[in-house]
Amino acid sequence: MPRPRAQSPTYSLAERDGRYYVQWWEGDRKKRRSLGTGDRETAKRELRAFLAQIDVPPAPEQPTVAEILQGYLADRSLRVASVPTLTHACAALTEHLGPLRPESLNRSVARRYATLRRNQGRRNATGTKAKGVKVGAPVKALSDGTIIRELVTLRAALRWAEGERWITSVPYIEVPQAPRPRDRWLSRGEALTLLEAAVAPHVRLFIALGLYTGARSGAILELTWQQVDFGAGLIHMGAGAGNKQRAIVPISFPLRRELEKAAQSRTTDWVVEYRGDRVHLIRHGFRNAVAEAKLARVTPHTLRHTAATWMVQAGISFEMVAKFLGNTAKMVEKVYGHHSPDYLRQAADALGGAPSRVPPSPVSG
């Protein structure tokens, strides 16, 4: 006698001919959908994204901003790289704008929100002071970058709601002017000092991976030894989330030394491990290394910024740098173009009437 099927389908991961699928039963019929990958870790992420889509709440008759944000978060939480960041942005928006209907949103509402959040300072979405802020200490104003990220999240949630036919049109959401990008990068000497200051092996390995792959922190901490091909000299950084693409990058000589040393003492499948477990957050150890190196304004993202800057300074084309970073050539040129030795050279030569690439005259001291 066949086993009775559950009323609610049970979804599972299946492999066939080297490709992964999600499979389930509907009545007596087995259903299958390709996840488009032969990599198990990528397939697991795609399965979670598939399940998240199923769990999206049904469309309310007259959705509020809070309900739209809830639906958007449920849909996107397993498709984006930084779930805590998205969750916090949705919580802050819900606190201040949650009861409103989408048609109530306009320029004035967005401006009031920006002012309110700026004055609220570095606080949790519940209104309490952020972790680590002492009682009685002055409130530090919230950065425009954070406010922009929250309002851009609201824009994205409203577009999602329109796509799901929860609303018929997307109201205009004004966003403050973006702050100037940080131009902090490490010199070769500073990078060496930082590596030497990292006493903990997992922090040193993280720094080396950041400097010599240009990968984002999330990609580095998710890296497994299965993705490191010593024979081919390549690291497969894995599948990105959302618009944050990842690349396949060659292993440079200094990075190979660090990886081979780590591989000899590995106890898990994760490249960056600590005490027999995967490392989820690196901020504390990284901050200690930065303090020991006596460097200022250095964050984990500075490593990616440094890798891009070094490549552009060496005259590597924007297209190749973009492929290495998993970005677009347009973005690389916009952010790092001024580091190129040929930056505006033709324009300067046209003004001065000099031929291109004239070597600079020596300056006497």
C-alpha positions as CSV (number, residue, x, y, z in Angstrom):
1,M,0.0,0.0,0.0
2,P,1.6,3.4,-1.0
3,R,2.4,5.8,1.8
4,P,-0.2,8.7,2.0
5,R,1.1,12.0,0.9
6,A,1.1,15.0,3.3
7,Q,-1.4,17.8,2.6
8,S,1.5,20.3,2.6
9,P,4.3,19.4,0.3
10,T,7.7,18.6,1.8
11,Y,10.5,20.1,-0.3
12,S,13.9,18.5,-0.5
13,L,17.2,18.7,-2.4
14,A,17.9,16.1,-5.0
15,E,20.9,15.5,-7.3
16,R,20.6,14.0,-10.8
17,D,23.4,13.8,-13.4
18,G,25.5,16.2,-11.5
19,R,22.8,18.9,-11.3
20,Y,20.7,19.8,-8.2
21,Y,16.9,20.1,-8.1
22,V,14.2,20.9,-5.5
23,Q,11.6,18.1,-5.5
24,W,8.3,17.6,-3.8
25,W,5.0,15.6,-4.1
26,E,1.7,17.0,-5.2
27,G,-0.8,14.2,-4.7
28,D,0.7,11.2,-6.3
29,R,2.9,13.2,-8.7
30,K,6.5,14.0,-8.0
31,K,7.4,17.5,-9.0
32,R,10.9,18.7,-9.7
33,R,12.5,22.1,-10.5
34,S,16.1,22.7,-11.5
35,L,18.2,25.0,-9.2
36,G,20.6,25.7,-12.1
37,T,23.8,24.6,-10.4
38,G,26.0,21.5,-9.8
39,D,27.5,23.0,-6.6
40,R,25.9,21.7,-3.4
41,E,26.4,24.8,-1.3
42,T,25.0,27.0,-4.0
43,A,22.1,24.6,-4.4
44,K,21.4,24.9,-0.6
45,R,21.1,28.7,-0.9
46,E,18.8,28.4,-3.9
47,L,16.6,25.9,-2.1
48,R,16.3,28.4,0.8
49,A,15.4,31.1,-1.6
50,F,12.8,28.9,-3.2
51,L,11.3,28.1,0.2
52,A,11.3,31.8,1.2
53,Q,9.2,32.6,-1.9
54,I,6.6,30.0,-0.8
55,D,6.5,31.6,2.6
56,V,5.7,35.2,1.3
57,P,2.5,36.3,2.9
58,P,-0.6,36.7,0.8
59,A,-1.4,40.2,-0.6
60,P,-3.5,42.3,1.9
61,E,-6.5,44.1,0.5
62,Q,-5.1,47.5,1.5
63,P,-1.5,47.0,2.5
64,T,0.3,49.3,4.9
65,V,4.0,50.1,4.6
66,A,4.7,47.7,7.4
67,E,3.0,44.8,5.6
68,I,4.9,45.6,2.4
69,L,8.2,45.6,4.2
70,Q,7.3,42.3,5.9
71,G,6.5,40.7,2.6
72,Y,9.6,42.1,0.9
73,L,11.8,40.9,3.8
74,A,10.3,37.4,3.6
75,D,11.0,37.3,-0.1
76,R,14.5,38.8,0.0
77,S,16.0,37.6,3.3
78,L,17.5,34.5,1.7
79,R,18.5,36.1,-1.5
80,V,20.7,39.0,-0.3
81,A,24.2,39.0,1.2
82,S,23.5,40.9,4.4
83,V,20.3,39.8,6.0
84,P,20.9,41.7,9.3
85,T,21.4,45.0,7.4
86,L,18.2,44.5,5.5
87,T,16.3,43.4,8.6
88,H,17.4,46.5,10.5
89,A,16.5,48.8,7.7
90,C,13.0,47.3,7.5
91,A,12.6,47.6,11.3
92,A,13.6,51.3,11.3
93,L,11.2,52.0,8.4
94,T,8.4,50.1,10.1
95,E,8.9,52.0,13.4
96,H,8.4,55.4,11.7
97,L,6.3,54.7,8.6
98,G,4.7,51.3,9.2
99,P,1.1,52.4,9.7
100,L,1.0,54.6,6.6
101,R,-0.6,53.5,3.3
102,P,1.8,53.7,0.2
103,E,-0.3,56.4,-1.3
104,S,0.5,58.6,1.7
105,L,4.2,58.6,0.9
106,N,5.7,61.6,-0.8
107,R,8.8,64.0,-0.7
108,S,7.8,65.6,2.6
109,V,7.3,62.2,4.3
110,A,10.7,61.0,3.1
111,R,12.4,64.3,4.3
112,R,10.7,64.1,7.7
113,Y,11.9,60.5,8.0
114,A,15.5,61.5,7.2
115,T,15.4,64.3,9.8
116,L,13.8,62.0,12.4
117,R,16.4,59.2,11.9
118,R,19.3,61.7,11.9
119,N,18.2,63.2,15.2
120,Q,17.5,59.8,16.7
121,G,21.1,58.9,16.4
122,R,22.8,55.6,16.6
123,R,19.9,53.6,18.1
124,N,18.2,50.3,17.6
125,A,15.0,50.3,15.7
126,T,13.1,50.0,19.1
127,G,14.4,53.5,20.1
128,T,16.9,52.2,22.6
129,K,20.6,53.2,22.4
130,A,22.8,51.1,20.2
131,K,24.8,48.4,21.9
132,G,28.0,49.7,23.4
133,V,26.8,53.2,23.9
134,K,27.1,54.3,27.5
135,V,24.1,55.7,29.4
136,G,24.3,59.5,29.5
137,A,26.7,59.7,26.6
138,P,25.8,62.1,23.8
139,V,23.9,60.7,20.9
140,K,26.0,60.3,17.8
141,A,24.1,61.5,14.7
142,L,23.1,58.8,12.2
143,S,25.1,58.9,9.0
144,D,23.5,59.9,5.7
145,G,24.7,56.6,4.4
146,T,22.5,54.7,6.8
147,I,19.5,56.9,6.0
148,I,20.1,56.5,2.3
149,R,20.2,52.7,2.7
150,E,17.0,52.6,4.6
151,L,15.1,54.8,2.1
152,V,16.5,52.8,-0.9
153,T,15.2,49.7,0.9
154,L,11.8,51.4,1.0
155,R,12.0,52.1,-2.7
156,A,12.9,48.5,-3.4
157,A,10.1,47.2,-1.2
158,L,7.5,49.3,-3.0
159,R,8.7,48.2,-6.4
160,W,8.5,44.6,-5.1
161,A,4.9,45.3,-4.0
162,E,4.0,46.6,-7.4
163,G,5.5,43.6,-9.1
164,E,3.4,41.3,-6.8
165,R,0.4,43.4,-7.6
166,W,-0.1,44.5,-4.1
167,I,-0.1,48.2,-5.2
168,T,-0.8,49.7,-8.6
169,S,1.9,52.4,-8.6
170,V,5.1,53.2,-6.8
171,P,5.2,56.6,-5.0
172,Y,8.3,58.8,-5.3
173,I,10.7,58.4,-2.4
174,E,13.3,61.2,-2.1
175,V,16.7,60.1,-0.9
176,P,19.4,62.4,0.6
177,Q,22.4,63.1,-1.5
178,A,25.0,60.3,-1.3
179,P,28.1,61.1,0.8
180,R,31.4,61.2,-0.9
181,P,33.0,57.7,-1.2
182,R,35.8,56.9,1.2
183,D,39.2,57.0,-0.5
184,R,41.0,55.1,2.3
185,W,43.3,52.3,1.0
186,L,46.4,50.7,2.3
187,S,49.9,51.2,1.0
188,R,52.0,48.1,0.6
189,G,53.8,48.9,3.8
190,E,50.6,49.4,5.7
191,A,49.2,46.2,4.4
192,L,52.3,44.3,5.6
193,T,52.1,46.0,9.0
194,L,48.5,44.9,9.3
195,L,49.3,41.3,8.4
196,E,52.1,41.2,10.9
197,A,49.8,42.7,13.6
198,A,47.2,40.0,13.2
199,V,48.3,37.5,15.9
200,A,45.3,35.2,15.4
201,P,45.8,33.0,12.4
202,H,42.2,33.2,11.2
203,V,42.4,37.0,11.2
204,R,45.7,37.0,9.3
205,L,44.2,34.6,6.7
206,F,41.1,36.8,6.4
207,I,43.3,39.9,5.8
208,A,45.4,38.1,3.2
209,L,42.3,36.9,1.4
210,G,40.8,40.4,1.4
211,L,44.0,42.0,0.0
212,Y,44.8,39.4,-2.7
213,T,41.3,38.5,-3.9
214,G,39.4,41.8,-3.4
215,A,36.4,39.7,-2.2
216,R,33.8,41.1,0.2
217,S,33.8,39.9,3.8
218,G,30.7,37.7,3.3
219,A,32.3,35.8,0.4
220,I,35.5,35.3,2.4
221,L,33.8,34.0,5.5
222,E,31.6,31.7,3.4
223,L,34.6,30.2,1.5
224,T,35.1,26.5,1.8
225,W,38.2,24.4,0.9
226,Q,36.2,22.8,-1.9
227,Q,36.3,26.2,-3.6
228,V,40.1,26.4,-3.4
229,D,41.8,24.7,-6.3
230,F,45.5,24.5,-5.5
231,G,46.2,22.5,-8.7
232,A,44.7,25.1,-11.0
233,G,45.7,28.0,-8.8
234,L,42.2,29.3,-8.6
235,I,39.6,30.3,-6.0
236,H,35.9,30.0,-6.9
237,M,34.4,32.7,-4.7
238,G,30.9,31.1,-5.1
239,A,27.6,32.4,-6.1
240,G,26.7,36.0,-5.1
241,A,23.5,37.2,-3.8
242,G,21.4,39.9,-5.4
243,N,23.5,42.2,-7.5
244,K,26.7,41.4,-5.6
245,Q,28.4,39.1,-8.0
246,R,31.5,37.0,-7.2
247,A,34.4,36.0,-9.4
248,I,36.9,33.1,-10.0
249,V,40.3,34.6,-9.1
250,P,43.9,33.3,-9.4
251,I,45.8,32.6,-6.3
252,S,48.7,35.0,-6.0
253,F,52.0,33.9,-4.5
254,P,51.7,35.5,-1.1
255,L,48.2,34.3,-0.7
256,R,49.2,30.7,-1.7
257,R,51.6,30.6,1.2
258,E,48.9,31.7,3.7
259,L,46.4,29.2,2.3
260,E,48.8,26.2,2.3
261,K,49.7,27.0,5.9
262,A,46.1,27.1,6.9
263,A,45.2,23.9,4.9
264,Q,47.8,21.9,6.9
265,S,46.1,22.7,10.2
266,R,42.4,22.8,9.0
267,T,39.8,21.1,11.2
268,T,36.6,22.1,9.3
269,D,35.5,22.6,5.7
270,W,35.6,26.4,6.1
271,V,38.7,28.2,5.0
272,V,38.5,30.9,7.8
273,E,37.9,28.9,11.0
274,Y,38.5,29.4,14.7
275,R,38.5,26.8,17.4
276,G,37.0,24.1,15.1
277,D,34.1,26.2,13.9
278,R,33.2,28.6,11.1
279,V,33.8,32.3,11.7
280,H,30.6,34.3,11.2
281,L,31.9,37.8,12.2
282,I,35.5,39.1,12.0
283,R,35.0,42.6,13.3
284,H,36.4,42.2,16.8
285,G,39.6,40.4,15.7
286,F,40.1,42.7,12.8
287,R,39.7,45.8,15.0
288,N,42.3,44.4,17.3
289,A,44.8,43.9,14.4
290,V,44.1,47.5,13.2
291,A,44.7,48.9,16.6
292,E,48.0,46.9,17.0
293,A,49.1,48.1,13.6
294,K,48.3,51.7,14.7
295,L,46.3,52.4,11.5
296,A,43.3,54.7,11.3
297,R,40.0,54.5,9.4
298,V,40.5,50.9,8.3
299,T,37.6,48.4,8.1
300,P,37.3,45.0,6.5
301,H,35.9,46.7,3.4
302,T,39.2,48.7,3.1
303,L,40.9,45.5,2.0
304,R,38.6,45.3,-1.1
305,H,39.2,49.0,-1.7
306,T,42.9,48.4,-1.4
307,A,43.0,45.5,-3.9
308,A,41.1,47.5,-6.5
309,T,43.3,50.6,-6.0
310,W,46.5,48.5,-6.4
311,M,45.3,47.0,-9.6
312,V,44.2,50.3,-11.1
313,Q,47.5,52.0,-10.0
314,A,49.4,49.2,-11.8
315,G,47.6,50.1,-15.1
316,I,45.3,47.1,-15.2
317,S,42.3,47.8,-17.4
318,F,39.0,48.7,-15.8
319,E,37.4,45.7,-17.5
320,M,39.9,43.2,-16.0
321,V,39.7,44.8,-12.5
322,A,35.9,44.6,-12.8
323,K,36.0,40.9,-13.6
324,F,38.4,40.3,-10.7
325,L,36.0,42.1,-8.3
326,G,32.7,40.9,-9.7
327,N,31.7,44.5,-10.6
328,T,31.1,46.5,-13.7
329,A,33.8,48.4,-15.6
330,K,31.7,51.5,-15.3
331,M,31.6,51.3,-11.5
332,V,35.4,50.6,-11.3
333,E,36.2,53.6,-13.5
334,K,33.8,55.8,-11.5
335,V,35.2,54.9,-8.0
336,Y,38.9,54.0,-8.8
337,G,39.6,55.7,-12.1
338,H,41.5,58.6,-10.6
339,H,44.2,56.1,-9.4
340,S,45.0,55.1,-13.0
341,P,48.4,56.4,-14.3
342,D,46.5,57.4,-17.5
343,Y,43.7,59.2,-15.7
344,L,42.8,62.2,-17.8
345,R,46.2,62.0,-19.4
346,Q,44.9,62.6,-23.0
347,A,42.9,65.6,-21.8
348,A,45.9,67.2,-20.1
349,D,48.1,66.5,-23.2
350,A,45.5,68.2,-25.4
351,L,45.6,71.3,-23.3
352,G,49.4,71.4,-23.0
353,G,50.0,70.4,-26.6
354,A,52.4,67.6,-25.5
355,P,52.4,64.1,-26.8
356,S,50.7,61.4,-24.7
357,R,52.7,59.5,-22.0
358,V,55.6,62.1,-21.7
359,P,57.6,61.0,-18.7
360,P,57.5,63.6,-15.9
361,S,60.5,65.9,-15.4
362,P,62.6,65.2,-12.4
363,V,62.0,67.6,-9.5
364,S,65.0,68.9,-7.7
365,G,64.9,68.8,-3.9
